[in-house]
């Protein structure tokens, strides 16, 4: 995660209007390889209208001031360990809009709420039942998992949204020392942009502890 955090810091320092998504993504990729990382599982970095819906890979699209840039690291780093977090920023040159700030605040709330639920002994179905309720306008584009396991790649378990989890047919319990990633994607069905946030945490006896030092709070605009 230290290598991943360094890559994000360098990406943020590089980000400016006129670069392509691929050029921005290459900063994260280069940092990983230069620090003995292995590979990155995909290239989930998009900007502006390509942030909604989620799950498009980086392209030669040029980024513009004031639009959102969102990415998911999916980094297989040093010693084969996965560093899997997501961040979203506004491209420098224009401050974030009220709509962008609302999306960011809600995504941050979802991650924080669901992270606070995590504890040893909590059942997967119970977690899904108690999870942050996704507002109706975002439900069609909801992220498929609330939480997934982390190891040498995305691993078991995969906890789905509320009713989707019970329909999946399996249950289990969180345990101390499990590493998981807590997911959020919020983009309205008819919205122009979307926010992707994800936090990788260690489940301890007293709750979940983040691995990354890259903040979620107050991190939308880059000075």
FIZADO-385540 format. One line per field, with one value per residue: residue number from 1; x, y, z of N, C-alpha, C, O in turn. Coordinates in pm, 1 decimal. Example, Ala and Ser with C-alpha at 12.3 -4.5 7.8 and 13.67 -1.06 7.14 Angstrom:
FIZADO-385540
nr [1 2]
n_u [1319.0 1285.0]
n_v [-569.0 -225.0]
n_w [780.0 708.0]
ca_u [1230.0 1367.0]
ca_v [-450.0 -106.0]
ca_w [780.0 714.0]
c_u [1320.0 1290.0]
c_v [-330.0 3.0]
c_w [780.0 787.0]
o_u [1423.6 1340.9]
o_v [-331.9 113.8]
o_w [846.5 803.9]
END
This chain:
FIZADO-385540
nr [1 2 3 4 5 6 7 8 9 10 11 12 13 14 15 16 17 18 19 20 21 22 23 24 25 26 27 28 29 30 31 32 33 34 35 36 37 38 39 40 41 42 43 44 45 46 47 48 49 50 51 52 53 54 55 56 57 58 59 60 61 62 63 64 65 66 67 68 69 70 71 72 73 74 75 76 77 78 79 80 81 82 83 84 85 86 87 88 89 90 91 92 93 94 95 96 97 98 99 100 101 102 103 104 105 106 107 108 109 110 111 112 113 114 115 116 117 118 119 120 121 122 123 124 125 126 127 128 129 130 131 132 133 134 135 136 137 138 139 140 141 142 143 144 145 146 147 148 149 150 151 152 153 154 155 156 157 158 159 160 161 162 163 164 165 166 167 168 169 170 171 172 173 174 175 176 177 178 179 180 181 182 183 184 185 186 187 188 189 190 191 192 193 194 195 196 197 198 199 200 201 202 203 204 205 206 207 208 209 210 211 212 213 214 215 216 217 218 219 220 221 222 223]
n_u [82.3 204.9 351.0 141.5 12.8 215.7 217.1 -37.4 -6.3 185.2 38.2 -164.3 -5.2 72.5 -158.2 -337.8 -513.9 -536.8 -379.0 -397.0 -620.4 -482.1 -214.5 -218.0 -287.0 -58.3 130.1 71.5 108.3 382.2 504.2 445.4 585.0 847.4 900.2 925.6 682.1 428.8 208.5 -80.8 -419.0 -614.4 -727.1 -876.1 -958.0 -1114.3 -1261.3 -1461.7 -1760.1 -1716.6 -1696.9 -1939.8 -2156.3 -1977.2 -1677.4 -1527.3 -1228.5 -911.5 -841.5 -755.4 -875.0 -874.0 -833.2 -1024.4 -1031.6 -1194.3 -1356.3 -1452.7 -1216.3 -1178.0 -1061.6 -952.8 -727.5 -638.4 -392.0 -134.2 114.5 446.6 582.9 358.4 119.0 -211.3 -310.6 -582.4 -763.5 -981.6 -1003.9 -1133.0 -1102.6 -1115.4 -1024.1 -760.8 -790.1 -1044.9 -1283.3 -1462.3 -1803.1 -2133.4 -2287.8 -2090.5 -1964.9 -2174.3 -2211.2 -1961.0 -1961.7 -2171.4 -2073.4 -1847.3 -1976.1 -2108.5 -1890.4 -1772.2 -1984.1 -2037.6 -1786.8 -1770.1 -1942.4 -1807.6 -1682.6 -1537.1 -1713.8 -1951.8 -2216.4 -2235.5 -2483.9 -2618.8 -2457.2 -2502.0 -2776.5 -2779.8 -2638.2 -2539.0 -2808.2 -2856.6 -2942.6 -3240.4 -3201.0 -2947.2 -2945.3 -2974.2 -2724.8 -2564.9 -2276.2 -2157.9 -2063.1 -2053.4 -1848.1 -1536.4 -1306.7 -947.2 -631.5 -395.2 -516.5 -840.9 -1046.6 -1240.2 -1449.5 -1735.1 -1944.6 -2266.5 -2506.2 -2765.5 -3063.1 -2958.8 -2750.6 -2869.5 -3005.8 -2795.5 -2731.3 -2534.0 -2374.7 -2170.7 -1913.0 -1744.0 -1402.1 -1145.1 -845.3 -895.5 -859.0 -1018.4 -1185.6 -1377.3 -1644.1 -1764.4 -1969.6 -2119.6 -2334.1 -2580.3 -2858.6 -2926.9 -2723.4 -2435.1 -2174.6 -1981.4 -1886.2 -1620.2 -1516.3 -1306.2 -1195.5 -933.2 -914.5 -811.8 -957.7 -997.8 -1007.1 -1138.8 -1256.4 -1244.6 -944.8 -792.3 -564.3 -443.1 -287.8 -381.0 -608.6 -969.0 -1149.4 -1217.0 -1075.1 -1139.5 -1092.0 -792.8 -525.0]
n_v [-120.7 118.3 170.9 197.8 424.2 613.4 616.4 727.6 980.3 1086.7 1075.3 1261.1 1489.3 1516.5 1553.4 1745.3 1973.5 1877.5 1650.3 1301.4 1035.1 791.6 877.6 984.0 758.8 605.1 699.1 582.8 314.8 314.0 385.1 162.6 -52.4 46.2 23.6 -241.8 -369.4 -586.3 -604.7 -432.0 -498.9 -408.1 -117.4 95.1 392.0 691.3 989.7 1290.2 1263.5 995.0 879.4 786.1 543.7 333.8 128.3 151.7 144.4 325.6 574.1 747.3 988.8 1337.1 1515.7 1769.8 2091.5 2109.4 1885.6 1554.9 1307.0 970.6 671.1 327.8 138.9 -139.2 -276.3 -504.0 -532.6 -501.6 -817.6 -951.7 -873.5 -740.7 -406.5 -224.2 34.5 318.3 646.0 977.6 1278.1 1631.4 1770.9 2001.7 2364.1 2454.0 2494.0 2244.0 2152.5 2209.7 1981.7 1784.0 1791.1 1704.3 1439.2 1336.2 1365.4 1193.6 945.1 921.1 909.6 664.3 479.1 527.2 465.6 191.4 82.5 124.7 -66.6 -306.8 -588.7 -857.3 -1166.3 -1067.9 -1139.5 -1202.4 -1166.0 -1016.9 -789.2 -685.8 -636.0 -428.9 -230.4 89.0 260.8 273.6 556.4 592.4 711.5 641.1 371.1 203.2 212.7 104.0 -15.0 -348.9 -493.9 -451.1 -498.3 -664.3 -941.8 -924.7 -1020.0 -1189.4 -1107.9 -978.7 -1136.6 -1401.5 -1295.1 -1192.9 -946.4 -861.1 -604.2 -539.7 -690.2 -835.6 -980.7 -1177.4 -1317.6 -1436.5 -1672.9 -1760.8 -1742.9 -1614.4 -1524.7 -1232.1 -1213.8 -1164.3 -1006.1 -1037.4 -897.8 -654.1 -474.9 -182.2 -66.7 201.0 336.2 606.6 721.7 883.5 743.7 902.5 1080.5 1296.8 1256.6 1042.6 924.9 739.3 564.0 381.8 186.0 11.8 -213.9 -343.9 -585.9 -566.3 -660.8 -450.1 -308.0 -172.2 -90.2 144.4 82.2 260.3 586.2 791.1 1046.6 1037.0 1228.7 1562.8 1561.7 1616.2 1844.0 1951.5 2136.0]
n_w [0.0 57.3 -175.9 -355.7 -247.3 -289.7 -569.7 -616.9 -502.7 -678.5 -914.8 -856.4 -838.0 -1099.3 -1243.9 -1469.9 -1690.8 -2035.8 -2050.5 -2140.6 -2043.0 -2046.9 -2023.0 -1765.6 -1614.6 -1657.9 -1478.0 -1229.8 -1297.9 -1372.1 -1128.9 -969.5 -1102.0 -1091.6 -824.5 -761.7 -793.3 -942.6 -1145.0 -1280.5 -1247.3 -1425.5 -1614.5 -1476.1 -1501.3 -1551.6 -1697.3 -1666.7 -1858.1 -1896.4 -1653.2 -1576.5 -1686.8 -1444.6 -1481.1 -1721.4 -1911.9 -1909.5 -2161.9 -2469.8 -2428.1 -2367.7 -2067.5 -1894.2 -1734.1 -1420.4 -1443.2 -1331.7 -1229.0 -1194.5 -1038.5 -995.9 -819.1 -820.0 -787.4 -815.4 -618.3 -469.8 -376.9 -456.8 -337.6 -314.8 -360.5 -325.4 -382.1 -433.0 -568.2 -626.3 -805.3 -878.7 -1183.9 -1193.1 -1225.1 -1226.6 -972.2 -782.9 -856.4 -713.8 -750.1 -792.2 -542.1 -379.1 -470.4 -397.9 -117.9 -46.6 -137.1 23.1 269.2 243.2 231.9 484.8 661.8 607.1 660.9 935.4 1030.7 1022.6 1189.5 1381.4 1361.6 1258.5 1042.3 686.1 552.3 746.0 754.2 492.0 509.7 697.5 579.9 431.4 289.2 -51.1 -236.1 -436.6 -690.0 -760.1 -767.0 -990.5 -1113.2 -920.9 -740.9 -773.5 -554.2 -199.7 -25.3 -63.3 -42.2 7.3 -110.6 -275.4 -496.1 -598.4 -371.5 -207.5 59.6 -145.4 -92.7 -158.6 -259.3 -29.3 -87.3 -302.2 -187.8 -15.9 -210.4 -336.5 -214.5 -34.3 285.7 554.8 790.6 905.7 1009.6 1256.5 1148.9 879.2 554.1 371.4 106.1 97.8 -84.8 -299.0 -546.0 -696.5 -922.1 -1092.4 -1275.8 -1493.7 -1484.0 -1542.7 -1448.7 -1224.4 -897.0 -764.6 -487.3 -264.9 5.0 154.4 419.6 741.2 942.9 1279.3 1631.0 1743.6 1541.3 1201.9 1030.2 822.9 549.2 371.2 353.3 206.1 200.8 231.4 318.0 237.2 -4.9 -269.2 -439.6 -598.1 -497.7]
ca_u [0.0 293.4 380.5 16.8 -4.9 313.4 167.8 -149.5 48.3 247.4 -71.2 -226.5 88.5 82.3 -289.3 -365.4 -585.6 -456.8 -325.6 -495.2 -641.2 -372.4 -94.1 -235.1 -280.8 77.9 205.6 49.7 171.5 527.2 545.1 437.8 694.0 975.0 918.6 920.8 548.5 416.1 124.9 -211.0 -514.5 -691.0 -695.6 -1001.1 -943.5 -1196.1 -1278.8 -1581.2 -1877.2 -1679.2 -1706.6 -2075.0 -2143.7 -1844.3 -1618.4 -1461.6 -1084.3 -852.7 -840.8 -682.8 -953.5 -804.7 -910.2 -1048.7 -1041.4 -1323.5 -1432.6 -1409.6 -1129.5 -1198.4 -981.3 -944.9 -587.1 -624.7 -246.9 -58.8 237.6 559.3 555.8 232.9 3.5 -304.1 -346.5 -703.9 -841.6 -1029.4 -1014.4 -1189.0 -1056.2 -1153.0 -907.5 -731.5 -821.3 -1177.0 -1327.0 -1570.7 -1939.5 -2218.8 -2326.7 -1975.2 -1944.0 -2279.4 -2176.0 -1844.3 -2002.2 -2252.3 -1985.2 -1766.7 -2066.0 -2131.2 -1770.5 -1755.9 -2093.3 -2018.9 -1663.6 -1798.1 -2016.0 -1723.4 -1627.8 -1535.2 -1838.6 -2065.9 -2252.6 -2240.8 -2621.2 -2649.2 -2387.7 -2574.2 -2905.9 -2759.0 -2550.7 -2588.3 -2908.3 -2825.2 -3059.5 -3305.1 -3150.8 -2818.4 -2953.1 -2955.4 -2581.1 -2496.1 -2162.3 -2213.6 -2025.8 -2031.8 -1718.4 -1478.5 -1181.8 -822.4 -514.8 -308.7 -604.6 -974.1 -1070.8 -1357.2 -1588.2 -1790.3 -2071.6 -2346.8 -2601.7 -2886.3 -3137.4 -2873.9 -2669.3 -2949.8 -3036.7 -2675.1 -2737.7 -2431.6 -2349.7 -2045.4 -1888.3 -1616.3 -1313.8 -1031.3 -729.7 -933.9 -837.6 -1126.5 -1203.1 -1513.3 -1667.0 -1873.9 -1979.9 -2245.1 -2359.3 -2723.1 -2889.4 -2926.6 -2621.8 -2322.1 -2052.2 -1996.8 -1775.6 -1576.4 -1430.4 -1285.8 -1097.5 -886.9 -905.6 -785.7 -1057.1 -937.3 -1103.9 -1211.3 -1309.4 -1167.2 -837.0 -749.9 -425.4 -391.3 -281.5 -440.0 -736.4 -1096.6 -1210.8 -1163.9 -974.5 -1197.8 -1021.0 -646.9 -473.1]
ca_v [0.0 235.3 195.7 247.3 562.5 695.7 632.6 821.1 1114.2 1130.7 1098.1 1388.7 1596.2 1524.9 1578.8 1879.3 1970.6 1855.2 1514.4 1196.9 938.5 694.4 941.5 995.0 622.6 552.5 740.1 478.7 192.7 331.3 382.1 24.3 -132.5 100.0 -12.8 -388.5 -424.6 -685.8 -555.9 -379.2 -593.9 -345.6 26.0 163.1 536.5 762.9 1132.4 1355.9 1178.6 853.0 827.9 735.7 447.4 288.4 11.4 175.0 157.1 452.3 591.2 866.0 1109.9 1445.8 1563.3 1913.5 2154.2 2110.0 1762.1 1449.8 1197.4 863.5 553.3 213.9 100.9 -282.1 -289.4 -616.4 -462.2 -582.3 -947.8 -1008.1 -834.5 -647.9 -277.0 -199.2 149.0 409.5 786.8 1064.4 1416.3 1727.1 1815.9 2141.1 2471.2 2503.8 2430.5 2146.5 2204.4 2163.5 1843.7 1698.8 1784.2 1619.4 1300.9 1297.4 1354.0 1073.4 829.5 916.5 863.9 521.4 407.0 541.0 393.9 47.0 46.5 124.7 -188.1 -426.1 -640.5 -1003.7 -1232.3 -1013.0 -1220.0 -1133.3 -1121.9 -910.2 -669.5 -632.2 -583.9 -307.5 -139.8 220.9 246.4 347.6 631.5 534.7 764.3 578.1 225.6 133.6 207.0 67.6 -105.6 -481.1 -542.0 -356.3 -533.9 -788.9 -980.7 -882.2 -1103.6 -1179.1 -1047.2 -974.7 -1271.0 -1424.9 -1301.9 -1081.1 -913.5 -785.3 -508.4 -581.9 -804.6 -915.3 -1070.8 -1293.3 -1394.5 -1504.6 -1808.5 -1801.9 -1653.4 -1638.6 -1424.2 -1162.2 -1261.7 -1079.5 -1013.0 -1036.0 -773.5 -635.0 -341.3 -129.8 -2.9 292.3 410.0 679.4 795.3 872.0 679.3 1005.1 1178.0 1317.0 1206.1 956.7 921.7 606.9 560.2 248.2 187.2 -120.2 -209.7 -462.5 -603.6 -595.5 -690.7 -328.0 -241.2 -175.6 8.0 163.4 62.9 374.2 716.8 890.3 1076.3 1052.6 1354.8 1687.6 1534.4 1627.1 1946.1 1950.2 2274.0]
ca_w [0.0 52.1 -317.5 -413.5 -201.5 -361.1 -706.2 -616.5 -479.5 -803.8 -1009.6 -820.8 -871.6 -1245.2 -1303.8 -1521.7 -1818.2 -2156.2 -2051.8 -2168.0 -1935.0 -2049.4 -1969.2 -1620.1 -1560.2 -1668.5 -1359.4 -1130.4 -1349.4 -1365.6 -988.7 -923.5 -1158.7 -1044.4 -683.9 -751.0 -808.6 -1048.2 -1254.9 -1238.3 -1302.2 -1533.8 -1622.8 -1443.4 -1480.7 -1649.2 -1669.1 -1719.5 -1882.8 -1896.1 -1516.2 -1554.8 -1578.9 -1409.9 -1546.3 -1849.5 -1892.2 -1953.9 -2307.0 -2515.2 -2404.2 -2299.1 -1952.2 -1895.1 -1602.2 -1353.6 -1453.1 -1241.5 -1266.9 -1096.0 -1071.5 -904.3 -837.8 -856.8 -803.8 -761.3 -587.8 -424.7 -312.8 -505.5 -256.7 -379.3 -301.4 -402.8 -334.4 -537.6 -534.1 -730.2 -791.9 -982.8 -1260.1 -1155.8 -1318.1 -1190.0 -849.1 -794.8 -858.8 -604.2 -781.2 -765.3 -397.5 -322.6 -503.0 -318.6 22.3 -30.9 -152.1 145.3 375.3 225.5 273.1 629.5 728.8 594.0 731.4 1078.3 1065.8 1016.4 1314.7 1382.5 1398.3 1185.0 926.9 557.8 527.5 840.7 706.4 376.3 556.8 776.1 506.0 391.4 183.3 -173.7 -282.5 -554.7 -816.9 -788.5 -749.1 -1117.7 -1142.2 -797.2 -751.4 -748.0 -421.4 -91.5 32.0 -114.4 19.6 -55.1 -82.4 -392.8 -597.3 -537.7 -321.2 -124.9 11.8 -220.7 -26.5 -253.3 -203.2 44.3 -139.5 -390.1 -107.0 24.7 -331.1 -383.8 -165.1 62.7 398.9 624.1 893.6 906.7 1114.6 1287.2 1058.9 738.5 479.5 275.2 48.1 110.2 -214.4 -328.9 -672.2 -704.5 -1045.4 -1121.8 -1404.1 -1598.0 -1446.6 -1634.0 -1389.6 -1107.8 -800.8 -719.0 -369.9 -210.5 112.5 195.9 565.4 821.4 1048.4 1409.4 1736.1 1780.4 1423.4 1077.9 1024.7 683.4 513.0 294.9 419.0 115.0 266.5 161.8 359.3 185.4 -108.7 -402.9 -516.7 -589.9 -495.5]
c_u [85.8 327.1 257.0 -6.6 90.7 267.7 53.7 -100.8 112.0 142.3 -136.9 -135.6 101.5 -45.1 -305.9 -442.9 -489.1 -390.6 -436.0 -510.6 -527.2 -243.2 -101.3 -222.7 -137.8 164.1 192.7 120.9 324.1 577.1 546.0 556.7 829.2 1004.5 890.3 780.4 541.3 333.5 0.1 -317.3 -594.6 -655.5 -822.9 -972.9 -1020.4 -1215.3 -1410.4 -1696.1 -1844.3 -1676.5 -1844.2 -2129.5 -1997.2 -1804.3 -1584.6 -1312.8 -1032.7 -837.6 -752.9 -765.6 -871.2 -892.6 -915.7 -1065.0 -1183.0 -1404.5 -1373.4 -1311.7 -1143.1 -1117.3 -983.4 -807.9 -568.7 -478.2 -194.1 83.0 350.7 514.0 418.0 109.3 -80.6 -322.3 -463.4 -786.1 -885.4 -1035.1 -1073.7 -1147.0 -1117.1 -1025.1 -883.9 -764.7 -959.0 -1222.6 -1443.5 -1706.3 -2017.0 -2259.3 -2211.4 -1951.9 -2050.8 -2248.7 -2062.4 -1882.5 -2083.0 -2167.0 -1898.0 -1850.6 -2090.0 -2011.4 -1755.2 -1860.6 -2067.7 -1890.8 -1688.4 -1875.0 -1924.8 -1665.9 -1624.9 -1668.6 -1961.8 -2092.0 -2262.2 -2381.7 -2658.5 -2582.1 -2462.9 -2707.1 -2891.0 -2680.0 -2621.1 -2687.7 -2876.8 -2949.7 -3110.5 -3243.0 -3015.3 -2828.0 -2929.1 -2809.0 -2499.6 -2377.9 -2206.7 -2177.4 -2015.2 -1891.6 -1668.3 -1346.3 -1061.4 -711.6 -412.7 -386.6 -735.7 -1010.0 -1204.5 -1342.3 -1621.5 -1930.5 -2149.1 -2440.8 -2724.2 -2954.2 -3056.1 -2792.9 -2748.6 -2985.3 -2916.7 -2664.1 -2627.1 -2415.7 -2215.1 -2029.5 -1752.3 -1534.9 -1200.8 -914.8 -766.8 -902.2 -945.9 -1121.3 -1350.6 -1539.3 -1778.5 -1860.0 -2116.9 -2248.0 -2504.6 -2744.0 -2884.2 -2819.9 -2506.8 -2195.4 -2084.0 -1870.7 -1747.2 -1481.3 -1421.0 -1173.7 -1061.9 -857.9 -869.2 -891.7 -985.9 -1047.4 -1189.5 -1266.6 -1213.4 -1067.9 -790.4 -600.2 -365.8 -388.5 -333.9 -580.4 -854.5 -1156.0 -1139.2 -1066.9 -1027.3 -1121.4 -871.9 -598.8 -353.8]
c_v [125.7 271.7 252.5 392.8 657.5 720.1 731.4 963.6 1169.3 1158.1 1232.5 1506.1 1619.8 1578.5 1725.1 1867.2 1948.2 1719.7 1416.4 1107.7 837.8 753.2 951.3 857.3 569.6 590.5 634.1 349.9 201.6 322.1 239.4 -57.9 -85.5 61.8 -161.2 -445.8 -517.1 -635.2 -493.1 -452.9 -538.3 -197.2 107.2 307.1 605.8 906.9 1181.4 1259.7 1029.8 794.7 770.2 676.6 407.3 167.0 36.1 194.1 287.5 453.2 710.9 993.8 1211.2 1496.6 1716.0 1964.9 2144.9 1983.6 1656.3 1354.6 1092.5 741.8 451.3 150.8 -44.5 -321.8 -416.1 -564.7 -553.4 -708.1 -1002.7 -970.7 -729.3 -521.9 -223.1 -88.9 232.5 550.9 862.2 1208.0 1502.2 1774.2 1964.1 2240.6 2529.9 2426.5 2336.1 2215.6 2151.1 2018.4 1746.9 1682.6 1698.0 1472.4 1251.5 1275.7 1227.1 947.5 811.7 865.5 713.6 439.2 410.2 460.0 244.1 -0.8 35.3 0.7 -308.3 -462.5 -792.2 -1061.2 -1180.7 -1098.7 -1138.1 -1082.2 -1006.1 -780.2 -605.7 -570.1 -448.6 -201.0 -9.9 206.1 334.7 422.5 581.1 583.3 705.2 425.7 149.0 117.1 164.1 -25.8 -244.5 -538.0 -425.2 -372.0 -658.1 -815.8 -937.6 -978.4 -1085.2 -1126.3 -1017.9 -1117.0 -1278.0 -1347.2 -1184.3 -1055.4 -819.0 -688.9 -579.4 -705.8 -893.5 -1017.3 -1194.5 -1380.4 -1474.2 -1646.1 -1850.1 -1695.0 -1691.5 -1532.7 -1359.9 -1209.7 -1162.2 -1111.8 -1036.4 -899.0 -764.9 -493.2 -304.6 -38.0 101.3 342.9 475.1 762.1 775.2 810.9 778.4 1111.7 1185.2 1252.2 1115.0 958.7 776.5 624.8 416.8 254.9 43.7 -116.9 -346.6 -469.7 -647.5 -624.6 -570.1 -251.4 -247.2 -60.2 22.8 136.0 188.9 500.6 827.0 922.1 1068.9 1189.2 1473.6 1673.4 1552.3 1724.8 1936.1 2094.5 2287.2]
c_w [0.0 -92.2 -386.7 -375.7 -272.7 -504.4 -715.1 -594.1 -607.0 -910.7 -981.9 -858.5 -1020.4 -1308.5 -1343.2 -1652.1 -1934.0 -2163.2 -2090.2 -2045.5 -1930.1 -1992.5 -1817.5 -1555.7 -1558.2 -1547.5 -1250.1 -1171.5 -1335.3 -1221.7 -935.7 -973.0 -1105.6 -899.6 -661.3 -747.5 -928.3 -1167.3 -1194.9 -1317.7 -1419.5 -1535.1 -1598.0 -1402.4 -1591.3 -1604.1 -1727.3 -1740.5 -1886.0 -1754.9 -1485.7 -1684.8 -1555.1 -1494.3 -1692.7 -1822.0 -1950.9 -2105.5 -2342.6 -2503.2 -2325.2 -2185.5 -1953.3 -1752.2 -1548.0 -1366.2 -1360.3 -1308.4 -1157.1 -1137.9 -958.7 -925.9 -881.3 -874.6 -736.7 -741.1 -546.6 -350.6 -347.9 -428.4 -328.7 -295.6 -383.2 -337.0 -454.1 -481.7 -653.5 -700.7 -901.6 -1051.7 -1229.5 -1267.3 -1296.7 -1066.9 -874.9 -790.8 -738.8 -625.9 -752.7 -615.9 -330.1 -348.4 -413.8 -172.2 46.3 -42.3 -28.1 262.3 365.3 272.8 424.7 705.9 725.0 661.8 881.4 1123.1 1085.3 1153.1 1305.9 1429.3 1327.3 1061.6 800.0 527.8 620.0 798.2 590.5 418.1 625.4 700.8 467.1 276.0 62.4 -220.3 -417.2 -684.9 -855.8 -798.3 -879.2 -1154.2 -1019.2 -825.8 -706.8 -611.7 -323.9 -34.7 -40.8 -44.5 -61.1 -13.0 -192.7 -513.0 -524.8 -497.1 -248.0 4.8 -79.8 -166.4 -116.7 -181.9 -146.6 -12.9 -231.9 -310.5 -66.5 -95.8 -380.7 -327.6 -70.8 169.7 460.1 729.6 872.7 1026.2 1137.2 1194.2 912.7 679.2 373.5 220.0 51.9 -8.7 -211.7 -471.1 -674.1 -831.9 -1082.3 -1259.4 -1518.8 -1571.0 -1545.7 -1580.5 -1271.1 -1023.5 -761.9 -601.0 -319.8 -107.2 150.6 345.8 622.3 930.2 1175.6 1510.6 1770.1 1660.4 1306.5 1072.4 879.9 665.3 450.7 380.4 326.3 163.9 171.5 191.9 296.6 69.0 -250.5 -491.3 -492.9 -598.2 -590.3]
o_u [43.8 331.3 267.6 -41.5 52.5 278.3 47.0 -148.3 94.0 155.4 -162.2 -183.2 137.0 -40.9 -290.2 -438.8 -374.8 -349.4 -554.5 -425.2 -480.4 -170.4 -1.6 -155.3 -100.3 261.3 291.3 185.5 387.5 679.5 638.3 622.1 916.4 1119.6 838.5 761.1 635.8 385.3 -22.3 -306.9 -638.5 -563.7 -871.1 -965.1 -995.8 -1189.3 -1463.9 -1727.7 -1934.8 -1656.1 -1863.7 -2147.4 -1907.5 -1885.3 -1610.4 -1275.2 -1100.2 -823.0 -685.3 -730.2 -806.3 -1012.3 -826.2 -1106.5 -1279.8 -1511.5 -1258.9 -1322.2 -1122.0 -1105.0 -1011.5 -774.4 -489.7 -445.0 -207.6 161.1 352.0 419.2 365.9 3.4 -27.4 -346.5 -445.2 -867.5 -831.4 -1066.6 -1065.6 -1154.5 -1163.9 -929.0 -977.0 -766.9 -988.2 -1202.2 -1513.8 -1722.5 -1972.1 -2264.5 -2232.7 -1922.5 -2021.2 -2259.1 -2066.7 -1839.8 -2065.2 -2186.0 -1878.0 -1802.4 -2091.7 -2028.0 -1728.2 -1828.0 -2075.2 -1886.3 -1634.0 -1873.1 -1960.4 -1608.5 -1702.5 -1728.8 -2067.3 -1999.9 -2293.0 -2398.3 -2721.8 -2642.9 -2485.4 -2745.5 -2978.6 -2657.5 -2743.8 -2654.5 -2871.3 -3053.3 -3033.5 -3232.5 -2972.9 -2730.6 -2869.8 -2771.9 -2378.5 -2379.4 -2284.7 -2250.8 -1973.7 -1825.0 -1746.7 -1281.9 -1070.5 -699.3 -350.5 -329.1 -742.2 -1004.3 -1272.7 -1230.9 -1545.0 -2023.1 -2102.4 -2453.2 -2779.4 -2906.9 -3081.1 -2768.5 -2699.1 -2993.7 -2932.6 -2595.7 -2624.7 -2439.3 -2153.7 -2123.2 -1657.6 -1590.5 -1165.5 -888.2 -677.7 -916.9 -963.5 -1060.9 -1437.2 -1465.0 -1873.3 -1752.7 -2218.5 -2174.2 -2548.5 -2659.6 -2842.1 -2825.1 -2483.7 -2116.5 -2197.4 -1762.2 -1838.9 -1378.7 -1516.4 -1071.3 -1150.9 -786.3 -892.6 -914.0 -921.8 -1166.0 -1301.0 -1318.3 -1113.0 -1101.7 -752.1 -519.8 -249.5 -473.2 -331.8 -664.6 -843.0 -1206.6 -1016.7 -985.1 -963.0 -1089.1 -828.5 -628.5 -296.3]
o_v [229.1 389.6 345.0 475.0 767.9 831.9 810.6 1056.8 1286.7 1252.8 1309.5 1609.6 1729.3 1641.6 1815.8 1762.9 1993.7 1677.1 1445.7 1105.4 802.0 684.3 929.2 841.6 496.7 521.1 599.4 284.6 105.8 259.3 200.2 -125.8 -167.7 66.5 -201.2 -559.1 -525.9 -624.6 -499.9 -467.6 -615.2 -155.2 178.3 339.1 582.6 941.8 1124.4 1181.4 946.7 674.5 711.2 749.1 441.0 111.0 -48.7 253.0 352.0 348.8 768.0 1096.1 1175.5 1518.4 1782.9 1891.9 2169.2 1973.4 1667.2 1325.3 1122.5 712.1 483.2 113.0 -70.7 -394.2 -433.1 -554.8 -670.8 -704.9 -1089.8 -1029.5 -640.3 -529.2 -181.2 -114.7 218.1 572.5 816.0 1254.1 1451.8 1812.9 2044.2 2206.7 2640.7 2305.4 2347.2 2321.8 2058.9 1940.5 1640.0 1572.7 1626.4 1390.1 1140.3 1178.2 1160.5 853.0 699.8 787.6 643.7 341.1 307.3 393.4 177.1 -112.1 -53.5 -33.5 -402.0 -378.7 -850.5 -1011.5 -1243.7 -1127.1 -1019.1 -968.7 -909.4 -673.4 -484.7 -464.4 -363.0 -92.2 0.1 144.8 457.1 359.8 533.6 506.6 717.4 359.2 41.1 19.1 186.0 -104.0 -256.9 -620.8 -315.3 -274.2 -746.3 -724.0 -916.4 -1013.7 -979.6 -1102.9 -1030.5 -1208.3 -1177.3 -1334.8 -1088.4 -1132.6 -709.4 -691.8 -669.2 -817.0 -1013.8 -1127.9 -1306.2 -1502.6 -1568.7 -1730.5 -1966.0 -1576.2 -1790.5 -1457.4 -1424.6 -1242.0 -1085.4 -1228.1 -1053.7 -796.7 -857.8 -403.7 -383.8 57.6 91.7 387.1 408.1 859.4 661.7 823.7 743.6 1220.6 1092.1 1198.1 1110.2 990.2 700.7 691.9 339.8 319.9 -37.3 -29.1 -450.2 -372.3 -752.6 -614.3 -585.5 -140.9 -318.4 53.5 -76.8 163.2 220.6 520.7 944.3 832.4 1090.7 1257.1 1483.8 1762.4 1506.0 1692.5 1914.7 2165.7 2395.4]
o_w [-51.9 -127.1 -467.3 -460.4 -311.5 -555.0 -809.1 -659.0 -639.4 -988.3 -1074.6 -905.1 -1063.8 -1414.2 -1261.4 -1717.2 -1931.0 -2271.1 -2073.8 -1956.8 -1822.0 -1921.0 -1748.8 -1453.9 -1466.4 -1517.4 -1185.2 -1089.5 -1290.9 -1194.9 -864.3 -893.8 -1077.4 -856.2 -557.0 -703.5 -1006.7 -1278.5 -1074.0 -1439.5 -1505.1 -1464.7 -1686.2 -1283.8 -1709.6 -1489.0 -1822.4 -1650.9 -1879.2 -1738.0 -1379.4 -1782.7 -1632.3 -1568.1 -1778.0 -1720.7 -2031.2 -2169.1 -2257.0 -2561.8 -2226.9 -2204.1 -2005.0 -1662.2 -1619.9 -1306.3 -1316.4 -1427.5 -1039.6 -1256.7 -843.1 -1038.1 -972.0 -968.6 -615.5 -835.7 -583.8 -272.1 -278.1 -450.4 -395.0 -175.1 -497.5 -248.3 -563.8 -364.7 -767.3 -586.8 -1003.7 -985.2 -1239.0 -1385.7 -1341.7 -1059.0 -975.4 -730.7 -670.6 -530.8 -695.4 -568.7 -234.4 -257.5 -361.2 -110.3 148.3 34.2 19.2 344.6 466.6 345.2 486.5 804.1 828.0 714.3 947.0 1241.3 1156.7 1222.7 1230.3 1524.5 1334.8 985.0 804.2 483.1 577.5 805.4 590.4 368.1 613.6 753.7 469.4 174.5 74.2 -242.3 -500.6 -780.6 -970.7 -833.5 -877.3 -1218.7 -1014.6 -920.8 -612.4 -557.8 -360.6 -0.5 -75.9 6.3 -182.1 104.3 -203.7 -619.3 -402.5 -579.5 -228.7 55.5 -89.9 -191.1 -147.6 -59.5 -210.1 10.7 -239.8 -358.6 -81.7 -84.2 -458.0 -385.5 -29.2 147.8 420.0 756.2 827.9 1131.2 1047.7 1163.9 829.5 746.0 294.6 279.1 14.9 -30.9 -133.8 -512.3 -655.8 -846.8 -1101.7 -1348.2 -1629.2 -1628.2 -1622.8 -1658.0 -1223.5 -1072.3 -730.4 -612.5 -331.1 -128.2 176.4 393.9 560.0 1002.0 1179.2 1479.6 1820.1 1676.6 1310.9 1105.6 818.5 754.6 475.4 467.4 363.5 168.3 50.8 102.6 302.1 45.6 -344.7 -605.6 -379.7 -694.1 -602.5]
END
